[in-house]
Protein backbone atom coordinates (compact mmCIF):
# COMPACT_ATOMS: atom_id res chain seq x y z
CA UNK A 1 0.00 0.00 0.00
CA UNK A 2 1.39 3.39 -1.04
CA UNK A 3 0.80 6.52 0.98
CA UNK A 4 0.65 10.01 -0.56
CA UNK A 5 3.89 11.88 -0.52
CA UNK A 6 4.01 14.87 1.88
CA UNK A 7 4.36 17.44 -0.91
CA UNK A 8 1.43 15.96 -2.82
CA UNK A 9 -0.70 15.81 0.30
CA UNK A 10 0.14 19.43 1.05
CA UNK A 11 -0.89 20.50 -2.48
CA UNK A 12 -4.23 18.71 -2.01
CA UNK A 13 -4.72 20.52 1.29
CA UNK A 14 -3.86 23.88 -0.27
CA UNK A 15 -6.27 23.32 -3.16
CA UNK A 16 -9.01 22.45 -0.69
CA UNK A 17 -8.35 25.62 1.28
CA UNK A 18 -8.53 27.95 -1.74
CA UNK A 19 -12.32 27.77 -2.28
CA UNK A 20 -12.86 28.41 1.42
CA UNK A 21 -10.60 31.48 1.31
CA UNK A 22 -12.28 32.75 -1.84
CA UNK A 23 -15.74 32.23 -0.34
CA UNK A 24 -14.66 34.05 2.81
CA UNK A 25 -13.33 36.97 0.76
CA UNK A 26 -16.56 37.16 -1.26
CA UNK A 27 -18.68 37.02 1.87
CA UNK A 28 -16.59 39.78 3.48
CA UNK A 29 -16.94 41.89 0.32
CA UNK A 30 -20.71 41.33 0.33
CA UNK A 31 -20.98 42.41 3.99
CA UNK A 32 -18.82 45.49 3.31
CA UNK A 33 -21.00 46.46 0.32
CA UNK A 34 -24.16 45.99 2.40
CA UNK A 35 -22.77 48.23 5.15
CA UNK A 36 -21.70 50.82 2.57
CA UNK A 37 -25.16 50.85 0.95
CA UNK A 38 -26.80 51.28 4.35
CA UNK A 39 -24.48 54.17 5.20
CA UNK A 40 -25.12 55.83 1.85
CA UNK A 41 -28.88 55.40 2.15
CA UNK A 42 -28.79 57.08 5.56
CA UNK A 43 -26.69 59.97 4.23
CA UNK A 44 -28.67 60.50 1.02
CA UNK A 45 -31.98 60.53 2.88
CA UNK A 46 -30.73 62.98 5.52
CA UNK A 47 -31.44 66.72 5.50
CA UNK A 48 -29.96 68.61 2.55
CA UNK A 49 -26.51 70.17 3.02
CA UNK A 50 -25.97 72.23 -0.17
CA UNK A 51 -22.77 73.95 1.00
CA UNK A 52 -20.94 71.22 2.91
CA UNK A 53 -17.48 72.03 4.25
CA UNK A 54 -14.81 69.95 2.50
CA UNK A 55 -11.98 68.93 4.78
CA UNK A 56 -8.44 68.59 3.43
CA UNK A 57 -7.51 66.04 6.07
CA UNK A 58 -6.36 62.63 4.80
CA UNK A 59 -8.49 60.96 7.47
CA UNK A 60 -11.65 61.87 5.58
CA UNK A 61 -10.46 60.33 2.30
CA UNK A 62 -11.94 56.83 2.87
CA UNK A 63 -15.42 58.29 3.40
CA UNK A 64 -15.03 60.68 0.47
CA UNK A 65 -13.89 57.77 -1.69
CA UNK A 66 -17.00 55.77 -0.77
CA UNK A 67 -19.27 58.68 -1.73
CA UNK A 68 -17.54 59.22 -5.10
CA UNK A 69 -17.56 55.49 -5.93
CA UNK A 70 -21.28 55.31 -5.20
CA UNK A 71 -21.99 58.24 -7.55
CA UNK A 72 -19.74 56.80 -10.27
CA UNK A 73 -21.27 53.31 -10.02
CA UNK A 74 -24.85 54.60 -10.10
CA UNK A 75 -24.10 56.86 -13.06
CA UNK A 76 -22.39 53.99 -14.91
CA UNK A 77 -25.33 51.61 -14.43
CA UNK A 78 -27.69 54.27 -15.78
CA UNK A 79 -25.30 54.91 -18.69
CA UNK A 80 -25.08 51.21 -19.57
CA UNK A 81 -28.85 50.71 -19.59
CA UNK A 82 -29.40 53.89 -21.62
CA UNK A 83 -26.61 53.11 -24.10
CA UNK A 84 -27.84 49.59 -24.87
CA UNK A 85 -31.47 50.65 -25.17
CA UNK A 86 -30.82 53.79 -27.20
CA UNK A 87 -28.26 52.17 -29.49
CA UNK A 88 -30.57 49.21 -30.13
CA UNK A 89 -33.53 51.45 -30.92
CA UNK A 90 -31.48 53.63 -33.28
CA UNK A 91 -30.03 50.62 -35.14
CA UNK A 92 -33.30 48.70 -35.41
CA UNK A 93 -35.81 51.41 -36.31
CA UNK A 94 -34.90 52.95 -39.69
CA UNK A 95 -37.77 55.45 -39.49
CA UNK A 96 -36.53 57.07 -36.31
CA UNK A 97 -32.81 56.34 -36.75
CA UNK A 98 -31.93 59.76 -38.27
CA UNK A 99 -33.79 61.58 -35.51
CA UNK A 100 -32.23 59.51 -32.72
CA UNK A 101 -28.70 59.88 -34.08
CA UNK A 102 -29.20 63.62 -34.54
CA UNK A 103 -30.39 63.85 -30.94
CA UNK A 104 -27.36 61.86 -29.81
CA UNK A 105 -25.09 64.24 -31.72
CA UNK A 106 -26.72 67.22 -30.03
CA UNK A 107 -26.72 65.72 -26.54
CA UNK A 108 -23.08 64.64 -26.65
CA UNK A 109 -22.11 68.10 -27.89
CA UNK A 110 -23.71 69.90 -24.93
CA UNK A 111 -21.12 70.41 -22.16
CA UNK A 112 -21.70 69.12 -18.66
CA UNK A 113 -22.00 72.58 -17.13
CA UNK A 114 -24.81 73.43 -19.56
CA UNK A 115 -26.85 70.58 -18.11
CA UNK A 116 -26.04 71.76 -14.61
CA UNK A 117 -28.65 74.49 -13.95
CA UNK A 118 -31.67 72.58 -15.22
CA UNK A 119 -30.64 69.22 -13.78
CA UNK A 120 -29.70 70.52 -10.36
CA UNK A 121 -32.77 72.74 -9.95
CA UNK A 122 -35.06 69.91 -11.13
CA UNK A 123 -33.54 67.36 -8.71
CA UNK A 124 -33.68 69.79 -5.78
CA UNK A 125 -37.32 70.55 -6.63
CA UNK A 126 -38.10 66.81 -6.53
CA UNK A 127 -36.42 66.37 -3.12
CA UNK A 128 -36.31 69.86 -1.57
CA UNK A 129 -35.54 68.78 1.98
CA UNK A 130 -33.29 65.77 1.33
CA UNK A 131 -29.66 65.33 0.38
CA UNK A 132 -30.89 62.88 -2.25
CA UNK A 133 -31.84 65.74 -4.59
CA UNK A 134 -28.31 67.18 -4.71
CA UNK A 135 -26.82 63.69 -5.01
CA UNK A 136 -29.09 62.80 -7.93
CA UNK A 137 -28.14 66.06 -9.63
CA UNK A 138 -24.45 65.16 -9.37
CA UNK A 139 -25.12 61.60 -10.59
CA UNK A 140 -27.02 62.84 -13.64
CA UNK A 141 -24.17 65.23 -14.46
CA UNK A 142 -21.65 62.35 -14.27
CA UNK A 143 -24.05 60.33 -16.43
CA UNK A 144 -23.97 63.02 -19.12
CA UNK A 145 -20.17 62.77 -19.19
CA UNK A 146 -20.17 58.96 -19.56
CA UNK A 147 -23.05 57.77 -21.69
CA UNK A 148 -22.66 59.13 -25.23
CA UNK A 149 -19.63 57.19 -26.42
CA UNK A 150 -21.15 53.96 -25.04
CA UNK A 151 -24.35 54.58 -27.01
CA UNK A 152 -22.38 55.37 -30.18
CA UNK A 153 -20.28 52.23 -29.70
CA UNK A 154 -23.24 49.86 -29.32
CA UNK A 155 -25.06 51.47 -32.24
CA UNK A 156 -21.95 51.12 -34.43
CA UNK A 157 -21.51 47.47 -33.42
CA UNK A 158 -25.11 46.60 -34.32
CA UNK A 159 -24.80 48.33 -37.69
CA UNK A 160 -21.63 46.38 -38.53
CA UNK A 161 -22.98 42.85 -37.82
CA UNK A 162 -22.28 40.71 -40.85
CA UNK A 163 -24.99 39.57 -43.23
CA UNK A 164 -24.08 35.91 -42.69
CA UNK A 165 -24.71 36.08 -38.95
CA UNK A 166 -28.08 37.74 -39.46
CA UNK A 167 -29.04 35.09 -42.00
CA UNK A 168 -28.11 32.33 -39.55
CA UNK A 169 -30.51 33.74 -36.95
CA UNK A 170 -33.24 33.90 -39.59
CA UNK A 171 -32.63 30.32 -40.73
CA UNK A 172 -32.88 29.03 -37.16
CA UNK A 173 -35.98 31.12 -36.49
CA UNK A 174 -34.60 33.25 -33.67
CA UNK A 175 -37.04 35.63 -32.07
CA UNK A 176 -36.00 39.26 -31.69
CA UNK A 177 -35.15 38.69 -28.02
CA UNK A 178 -33.07 35.60 -28.81
CA UNK A 179 -31.25 37.49 -31.53
CA UNK A 180 -30.49 40.34 -29.10
CA UNK A 181 -29.13 38.17 -26.28
CA UNK A 182 -27.35 35.57 -28.41
CA UNK A 183 -26.00 37.67 -31.29
CA UNK A 184 -26.31 41.43 -30.99
CA UNK A 185 -25.34 41.96 -27.37
CA UNK A 186 -22.36 39.53 -27.54
CA UNK A 187 -21.24 41.06 -30.85
CA UNK A 188 -21.12 44.53 -29.31
CA UNK A 189 -19.66 43.37 -25.99
CA UNK A 190 -16.00 44.11 -26.77
CA UNK A 191 -16.61 47.64 -28.00
CA UNK A 192 -19.08 48.29 -25.18
CA UNK A 193 -16.59 47.05 -22.58
CA UNK A 194 -13.73 49.21 -23.81
CA UNK A 195 -15.98 52.23 -24.11
CA UNK A 196 -17.24 51.52 -20.59
CA UNK A 197 -13.66 51.76 -19.39
CA UNK A 198 -13.10 55.08 -21.12
CA UNK A 199 -16.52 56.30 -19.94
CA UNK A 200 -15.58 55.65 -16.34
CA UNK A 201 -12.30 57.44 -17.02
CA UNK A 202 -14.33 60.36 -18.37
CA UNK A 203 -16.45 60.26 -15.23
CA UNK A 204 -13.33 60.67 -13.11
CA UNK A 205 -12.30 63.58 -15.37
CA UNK A 206 -15.53 65.49 -14.68
CA UNK A 207 -15.83 64.40 -11.06
CA UNK A 208 -14.31 67.65 -9.82
CA UNK A 209 -16.86 69.71 -11.75
CA UNK A 210 -19.77 67.47 -10.71
CA UNK A 211 -19.09 67.46 -6.96
CA UNK A 212 -18.28 71.14 -6.44
CA UNK A 213 -19.82 73.91 -8.51
CA UNK A 214 -21.36 77.37 -8.28
CA UNK A 215 -24.77 78.21 -9.71
CA UNK A 216 -25.34 81.95 -9.51
CA UNK A 217 -25.22 82.85 -5.82
CA UNK A 218 -25.64 79.23 -4.69
CA UNK A 219 -22.63 77.06 -3.85
CA UNK A 220 -23.11 73.29 -4.15
CA UNK A 221 -20.47 71.10 -2.53
CA UNK A 222 -20.68 67.35 -2.12
CA UNK A 223 -18.14 65.39 -0.06
CA UNK A 224 -16.08 63.24 -2.39
CA UNK A 225 -12.72 62.77 -4.06
CA UNK A 226 -13.51 65.33 -6.75
CA UNK A 227 -14.43 68.08 -4.31
CA UNK A 228 -11.44 67.14 -2.13
CA UNK A 229 -9.03 67.55 -5.06
CA UNK A 230 -10.68 70.77 -6.23
CA UNK A 231 -10.52 72.23 -2.72
CA UNK A 232 -6.86 71.22 -2.42
CA UNK A 233 -6.05 72.65 -5.86
CA UNK A 234 -7.82 75.94 -5.13
CA UNK A 235 -5.88 76.27 -1.87
CA UNK A 236 -2.59 75.23 -3.49
CA UNK A 237 -2.20 72.49 -0.87
CA UNK A 238 0.35 70.17 -2.54
CA UNK A 239 0.22 67.65 0.28
CA UNK A 240 -3.55 67.30 0.07
CA UNK A 241 -3.35 67.02 -3.74
CA UNK A 242 -0.85 64.17 -3.37
CA UNK A 243 -3.05 62.40 -0.81
CA UNK A 244 -6.11 62.78 -3.02
CA UNK A 245 -4.31 61.56 -6.14
CA UNK A 246 -2.88 58.61 -4.20
CA UNK A 247 -6.33 57.61 -3.01
CA UNK A 248 -7.79 57.97 -6.51
CA UNK A 249 -4.98 55.95 -8.13
CA UNK A 250 -5.39 53.23 -5.50
CA UNK A 251 -9.12 53.01 -6.24
CA UNK A 252 -8.49 52.99 -9.99
CA UNK A 253 -5.91 50.18 -9.71
CA UNK A 254 -8.26 48.17 -7.48
CA UNK A 255 -11.16 48.58 -9.93
CA UNK A 256 -8.88 47.65 -12.80
CA UNK A 257 -7.82 44.44 -11.07
CA UNK A 258 -11.15 43.21 -9.73
CA UNK A 259 -13.49 44.51 -12.48
CA UNK A 260 -11.93 45.40 -15.83
CA UNK A 261 -9.23 42.70 -16.06
CA UNK A 262 -11.68 39.84 -15.43
CA UNK A 263 -14.21 41.38 -17.84
CA UNK A 264 -11.61 41.73 -20.60
CA UNK A 265 -10.61 38.08 -20.19
CA UNK A 266 -14.27 37.04 -20.14
CA UNK A 267 -15.17 39.10 -23.24
CA UNK A 268 -12.49 37.36 -25.32
CA UNK A 269 -15.00 34.60 -26.08
CA UNK A 270 -17.12 37.10 -28.04
CA UNK A 271 -14.48 37.66 -30.72
CA UNK A 272 -15.79 36.92 -34.20
CA UNK A 273 -13.30 34.45 -35.70
CA UNK A 274 -13.32 31.03 -37.28
CA UNK A 275 -9.87 29.80 -36.27
CA UNK A 276 -8.55 29.18 -32.80
CA UNK A 277 -6.14 31.86 -31.65
CA UNK A 278 -4.46 32.85 -28.45
CA UNK A 279 -7.00 34.57 -26.22
CA UNK A 280 -6.49 37.32 -23.75
CA UNK A 281 -5.31 34.70 -21.31
CA UNK A 282 -6.79 33.53 -18.10
CA UNK A 283 -7.39 35.93 -15.28
CA UNK A 284 -6.66 34.93 -11.71
CA UNK A 285 -9.67 36.71 -10.23
CA UNK A 286 -11.98 35.34 -12.92
CA UNK A 287 -10.70 31.81 -12.24
CA UNK A 288 -11.17 32.29 -8.52
CA UNK A 289 -14.69 33.58 -9.02
CA UNK A 290 -15.60 30.63 -11.21
CA UNK A 291 -14.17 28.20 -8.66
CA UNK A 292 -16.04 29.72 -5.73
CA UNK A 293 -18.91 27.73 -4.23
CA UNK A 294 -20.52 30.92 -2.94
CA UNK A 295 -20.46 32.51 -6.40
CA UNK A 296 -22.21 29.46 -7.87
CA UNK A 297 -25.27 29.88 -5.63
CA UNK A 298 -26.97 32.60 -7.78
CA UNK A 299 -26.46 30.42 -10.87
CA UNK A 300 -28.02 27.44 -9.15
CA UNK A 301 -30.94 29.49 -7.83
CA UNK A 302 -31.68 31.32 -11.08
CA UNK A 303 -30.62 28.55 -13.48
CA UNK A 304 -34.12 27.18 -13.83
CA UNK A 305 -35.54 30.67 -14.24
CA UNK A 306 -33.01 31.38 -16.99
CA UNK A 307 -34.04 28.23 -18.88
CA UNK A 308 -37.69 29.19 -18.62
CA UNK A 309 -36.92 32.70 -19.93
CA UNK A 310 -34.97 31.25 -22.87
CA UNK A 311 -37.80 28.86 -23.65
CA UNK A 312 -40.28 31.73 -23.54
CA UNK A 313 -38.10 33.83 -25.83
CA UNK A 314 -37.97 30.96 -28.32
CA UNK A 315 -41.75 30.80 -28.64
CA UNK A 316 -43.14 32.23 -31.88
CA UNK A 317 -44.71 35.65 -31.74
CA UNK A 318 -48.37 35.77 -31.06
CA UNK A 319 -50.61 37.09 -33.79
CA UNK A 320 -51.85 40.51 -32.84
CA UNK A 321 -55.56 41.10 -32.66
CA UNK A 322 -56.96 43.35 -35.40
CA UNK A 323 -57.03 46.48 -33.26
CA UNK A 324 -53.78 45.93 -31.36
CA UNK A 325 -51.52 47.40 -34.01
CA UNK A 326 -53.75 50.45 -34.34
CA UNK A 327 -53.63 51.10 -30.60
CA UNK A 328 -49.82 50.82 -30.62
CA UNK A 329 -49.58 53.35 -33.43
CA UNK A 330 -52.00 55.67 -31.63
CA UNK A 331 -49.84 55.55 -28.47
CA UNK A 332 -46.73 56.18 -30.57
CA UNK A 333 -48.29 59.16 -32.32
CA UNK A 334 -49.54 60.55 -29.00
CA UNK A 335 -46.07 60.30 -27.51
CA UNK A 336 -44.62 62.00 -30.58
CA UNK A 337 -47.18 64.80 -30.34
CA UNK A 338 -46.36 65.39 -26.67
CA UNK A 339 -42.63 65.44 -27.44
CA UNK A 340 -43.20 67.87 -30.31
CA UNK A 341 -45.29 70.17 -28.09
CA UNK A 342 -42.59 70.18 -25.41
CA UNK A 343 -39.96 70.90 -28.05
CA UNK A 344 -41.91 73.86 -29.41
CA UNK A 345 -42.41 75.19 -25.88
CA UNK A 346 -38.67 74.88 -25.17
CA UNK A 347 -37.79 76.65 -28.43
CA UNK A 348 -40.15 79.54 -27.63
CA UNK A 349 -38.65 79.92 -24.15
CA UNK A 350 -35.13 79.79 -25.59
CA UNK A 351 -35.94 82.52 -28.14
CA UNK A 352 -37.33 84.69 -25.34
CA UNK A 353 -34.19 84.19 -23.29
CA UNK A 354 -31.85 84.86 -26.21
CA UNK A 355 -33.69 88.06 -27.11
CA UNK A 356 -31.88 89.84 -24.27
CA UNK A 357 -28.41 89.07 -25.66
CA UNK A 358 -26.77 92.04 -27.36
CA UNK A 359 -25.21 91.93 -30.82
CA UNK A 360 -21.78 92.54 -29.26
CA UNK A 361 -22.16 89.44 -27.09
CA UNK A 362 -23.26 87.43 -30.13
CA UNK A 363 -20.11 88.48 -31.98
CA UNK A 364 -17.84 87.74 -29.02
CA UNK A 365 -19.42 84.31 -28.60
CA UNK A 366 -18.86 83.38 -32.25
CA UNK A 367 -15.26 84.59 -32.06
CA UNK A 368 -14.66 82.51 -28.93
CA UNK A 369 -16.23 79.50 -30.67
CA UNK A 370 -13.67 79.80 -33.48
CA UNK A 371 -10.78 79.82 -31.01
CA UNK A 372 -12.07 76.76 -29.18
CA UNK A 373 -12.66 75.01 -32.53
CA UNK A 374 -8.97 75.42 -33.38
CA UNK A 375 -7.87 74.08 -29.98
CA UNK A 376 -10.19 71.07 -30.22
CA UNK A 377 -8.90 70.07 -33.65
CA UNK A 378 -5.29 70.57 -32.58
CA UNK A 379 -5.87 68.24 -29.63
CA UNK A 380 -7.54 65.65 -31.91
CA UNK A 381 -4.68 65.67 -34.41
CA UNK A 382 -2.07 65.25 -31.69
CA UNK A 383 -4.09 62.47 -30.05
CA UNK A 384 -4.67 60.55 -33.30
CA UNK A 385 -0.98 60.78 -34.23
CA UNK A 386 0.06 58.55 -31.33
CA UNK A 387 -3.05 56.64 -30.24
CA UNK A 388 -3.70 54.86 -33.57
CA UNK A 389 -0.29 53.12 -33.84
CA UNK A 390 -0.14 52.59 -30.09
CA UNK A 391 -3.65 51.08 -29.95
CA UNK A 392 -2.91 48.69 -32.83
CA UNK A 393 0.36 47.61 -31.21
CA UNK A 394 -1.40 46.95 -27.91
CA UNK A 395 -4.23 45.03 -29.56
CA UNK A 396 -1.92 42.85 -31.67
CA UNK A 397 0.83 42.10 -29.15
CA UNK A 398 -0.36 39.97 -26.22
CA UNK A 399 2.74 40.53 -24.13
CA UNK A 400 2.57 44.27 -24.63
CA UNK A 401 -1.18 44.35 -23.99
CA UNK A 402 -0.82 42.82 -20.54
CA UNK A 403 1.26 45.80 -19.43
CA UNK A 404 0.09 48.60 -21.71
CA UNK A 405 -3.65 48.05 -21.25
CA UNK A 406 -3.29 48.28 -17.50
CA UNK A 407 -1.10 51.38 -17.66
CA UNK A 408 -3.44 53.03 -20.18
CA UNK A 409 -6.48 52.32 -18.02
CA UNK A 410 -4.81 53.80 -14.94
CA UNK A 411 -3.51 56.82 -16.86
CA UNK A 412 -6.92 57.41 -18.46
CA UNK A 413 -8.72 57.22 -15.13
CA UNK A 414 -6.50 59.75 -13.36
CA UNK A 415 -8.36 63.03 -13.98
CA UNK A 416 -6.27 65.53 -15.87
CA UNK A 417 -8.05 68.27 -13.95
CA UNK A 418 -6.28 67.08 -10.79
CA UNK A 419 -2.90 67.35 -12.54
CA UNK A 420 -3.78 70.60 -14.28
CA UNK A 421 -2.59 72.94 -11.47
CA UNK A 422 0.92 71.50 -11.64
CA UNK A 423 0.94 71.55 -15.46
CA UNK A 424 -0.39 75.10 -15.57
CA UNK A 425 2.20 76.45 -13.12
CA UNK A 426 4.97 74.63 -14.99
CA UNK A 427 3.90 76.06 -18.36
CA UNK A 428 3.64 79.57 -16.93
CA UNK A 429 7.19 79.30 -15.57
CA UNK A 430 8.40 78.10 -18.99
CA UNK A 431 6.82 81.10 -20.69
CA UNK A 432 3.63 79.44 -21.88
CA UNK A 433 0.14 80.34 -20.84
CA UNK A 434 -3.37 79.09 -20.32
CA UNK A 435 -3.89 78.89 -24.11
CA UNK A 436 -1.28 76.15 -24.55
CA UNK A 437 -2.26 74.54 -21.25
CA UNK A 438 -5.88 74.31 -22.38
CA UNK A 439 -4.86 72.28 -25.46
CA UNK A 440 -2.80 70.01 -23.23
CA UNK A 441 -5.73 69.47 -20.88
CA UNK A 442 -8.06 68.68 -23.80
CA UNK A 443 -5.48 66.20 -25.06
CA UNK A 444 -5.10 64.51 -21.68
CA UNK A 445 -8.85 64.25 -21.26
CA UNK A 446 -9.86 63.01 -24.73
CA UNK A 447 -7.00 60.98 -26.23
CA UNK A 448 -8.18 57.90 -24.37
CA UNK A 449 -11.44 57.78 -26.34
CA UNK A 450 -9.43 57.15 -29.51
CA UNK A 451 -6.89 54.82 -27.88
CA UNK A 452 -9.43 52.52 -26.23
CA UNK A 453 -11.58 52.30 -29.36
CA UNK A 454 -8.54 51.47 -31.51
CA UNK A 455 -7.53 48.76 -29.02
CA UNK A 456 -11.06 47.32 -29.14
CA UNK A 457 -10.96 47.38 -32.96
CA UNK A 458 -7.57 45.66 -33.09
CA UNK A 459 -8.75 42.98 -30.66
CA UNK A 460 -11.91 42.40 -32.73
CA UNK A 461 -10.00 41.71 -35.98
CA UNK A 462 -10.47 37.98 -36.67
CA UNK A 463 -7.42 35.81 -36.19
CA UNK A 464 -7.77 34.28 -39.66
CA UNK A 465 -7.22 37.70 -41.26
CA UNK A 466 -4.00 38.13 -39.31
CA UNK A 467 -2.93 34.64 -40.41
CA UNK A 468 -3.65 35.53 -44.07
CA UNK A 469 -1.28 38.47 -43.80
CA UNK A 470 1.46 36.22 -42.45
CA UNK A 471 0.88 33.45 -45.02
CA UNK A 472 1.04 35.82 -47.99
CA UNK A 473 3.97 37.75 -46.54
CA UNK A 474 2.30 41.17 -46.50
CA UNK A 475 4.59 44.09 -45.88
CA UNK A 476 3.87 46.52 -43.06
CA UNK A 477 2.20 48.98 -45.45
CA UNK A 478 0.10 46.21 -47.01
CA UNK A 479 -1.05 44.97 -43.60
CA UNK A 480 -2.13 48.47 -42.63
CA UNK A 481 -3.98 49.06 -45.91
CA UNK A 482 -5.72 45.69 -46.27
CA UNK A 483 -6.20 44.40 -42.71
CA UNK A 484 -5.54 46.88 -39.92
CA UNK A 485 -7.18 50.11 -41.10
CA UNK A 486 -10.30 48.39 -42.51
CA UNK A 487 -10.59 46.32 -39.32
CA UNK A 488 -10.30 49.21 -36.86
CA UNK A 489 -12.07 51.83 -39.02
CA UNK A 490 -15.59 51.56 -37.47
CA UNK A 491 -14.09 51.69 -33.97
CA UNK A 492 -11.79 54.57 -34.94
CA UNK A 493 -14.71 56.64 -36.21
CA UNK A 494 -16.54 56.05 -32.92
CA UNK A 495 -13.43 57.09 -31.01
CA UNK A 496 -12.96 60.26 -33.05
CA UNK A 497 -16.60 61.29 -32.66
CA UNK A 498 -16.60 60.81 -28.89
CA UNK A 499 -13.13 62.36 -28.55
CA UNK A 500 -14.34 65.43 -30.43
CA UNK A 501 -17.36 65.78 -28.14
CA UNK A 502 -15.15 65.15 -25.11
CA UNK A 503 -12.71 67.85 -26.19
CA UNK A 504 -15.52 70.40 -26.47
CA UNK A 505 -16.70 69.34 -23.01
CA UNK A 506 -13.18 69.59 -21.62
CA UNK A 507 -12.92 73.18 -22.86
CA UNK A 508 -15.18 74.34 -20.04
CA UNK A 509 -12.48 73.29 -17.57
CA UNK A 510 -9.42 73.87 -19.74
CA UNK A 511 -10.16 77.51 -20.58
CA UNK A 512 -11.38 78.64 -17.16
CA UNK A 513 -9.49 77.50 -14.04
CA UNK A 514 -9.13 78.76 -10.48
CA UNK A 515 -5.86 78.20 -8.63
CA UNK A 516 -4.89 79.65 -5.24
CA UNK A 517 -7.71 82.14 -5.43
CA UNK A 518 -6.56 83.38 -8.83
CA UNK A 519 -8.55 82.91 -12.05
CA UNK A 520 -6.68 81.69 -15.13
CA UNK A 521 -8.73 82.09 -18.29
CA UNK A 522 -8.32 82.42 -22.04
CA UNK A 523 -10.72 83.47 -24.76
CA UNK A 524 -12.87 80.56 -25.82
CA UNK A 525 -16.36 79.11 -25.77
CA UNK A 526 -15.61 76.91 -22.76
CA UNK A 527 -14.48 79.91 -20.72
CA UNK A 528 -17.64 81.77 -21.74
CA UNK A 529 -19.82 78.88 -20.54
CA UNK A 530 -17.98 78.62 -17.22
CA UNK A 531 -18.09 82.36 -16.56
CA UNK A 532 -21.80 82.52 -17.47
CA UNK A 533 -22.50 79.70 -15.04
CA UNK A 534 -20.61 81.43 -12.24
CA UNK A 535 -22.41 84.70 -12.89
CA UNK A 536 -25.85 83.11 -13.28
CA UNK A 537 -26.19 84.57 -16.80
CA UNK A 538 -28.52 81.91 -18.20
CA UNK A 539 -28.98 83.84 -21.46
CA UNK A 540 -25.24 83.75 -22.22
CA UNK A 541 -25.07 80.14 -21.02
CA UNK A 542 -27.84 79.15 -23.43
CA UNK A 543 -26.30 81.09 -26.31
CA UNK A 544 -22.87 79.51 -25.79
CA UNK A 545 -24.42 76.05 -25.49
CA UNK A 546 -26.47 76.48 -28.68
CA UNK A 547 -23.41 77.66 -30.60
CA UNK A 548 -21.30 74.76 -29.32
CA UNK A 549 -24.03 72.22 -30.15
CA UNK A 550 -24.46 73.70 -33.62
CA UNK A 551 -20.74 73.42 -34.36
CA UNK A 552 -20.43 69.85 -33.09
CA UNK A 553 -23.56 68.67 -34.90
CA UNK A 554 -22.44 70.32 -38.14
CA UNK A 555 -19.03 68.63 -37.95
CA UNK A 556 -20.71 65.30 -37.17
CA UNK A 557 -23.03 65.65 -40.15
CA UNK A 558 -20.40 66.85 -42.63
CA UNK A 559 -17.49 64.64 -41.53
CA UNK A 560 -18.14 61.87 -39.02
CA UNK A 561 -21.51 60.71 -40.36
CA UNK A 562 -20.05 60.25 -43.82
CA UNK A 563 -17.21 58.23 -42.33
CA UNK A 564 -19.79 56.09 -40.52
CA UNK A 565 -21.48 55.34 -43.83
CA UNK A 566 -18.12 54.37 -45.33
CA UNK A 567 -17.50 52.05 -42.38
CA UNK A 568 -20.89 50.39 -42.85
CA UNK A 569 -20.63 49.98 -46.63
CA UNK A 570 -16.95 49.25 -47.28
CA UNK A 571 -15.48 47.87 -44.07
CA UNK A 572 -18.06 45.40 -42.84
CA UNK A 573 -16.54 42.00 -42.06
CA UNK A 574 -18.37 39.83 -44.59
CA UNK A 575 -17.48 36.94 -46.83
Buried (B, 14 or more C-beta within 10 A) or exposed (E): EEEEEEEEEEEEEEEEEEBEEBBEEBEEEEEEEEEBEEBBEEBBEEEBBBEBEBBBEBEEBEBBBBBBBBBBBBBBEBBBEBBBEBBBBBBBEEEBBEEBBBBBBBBBBBBBBBBBBEBBBEBBEEBEEBBBBBBBBBBBBBBBBBBBBBBBBBBBBBBBBBEEBBEEBEEEEBBEBBBBBBBBBBBBBBBBBBBBBBBBBBBBBBBBBBBBBBBEEEEBBBBBBBBBBBBBBBBBBEEBBEBBBEBBBEBBBEBBBEBBBBBBBBBBEBBBBEEEEEEBEEBEBBEBBBBBEBBBEEEEEEEEEEEEEEEEBEEEEEEEEEEEEEEEEEEEEEEEEEEEEEEEEEEEEBEEBBEEBEEEBEEBBEEBBEBBBEBBEBBBEBBBEEBBEBBBBBBBEEEEBEEBBBEBBBBBBBBBBBBBBEBBBEBBEEEBEBBBBBBBBBBBBBBBBBBBBBBBBBBBBBBEBBEBBEEEEBEEEEBBEBBBBBBBBBBBBBBBBBBBBBBBBBBBBBBBBBBEEEEBBBBBBBBBBBBBBBEBBBBBBBBBBBBBBEBBBEBBEEBBBEBBEEBBEEBBBEE
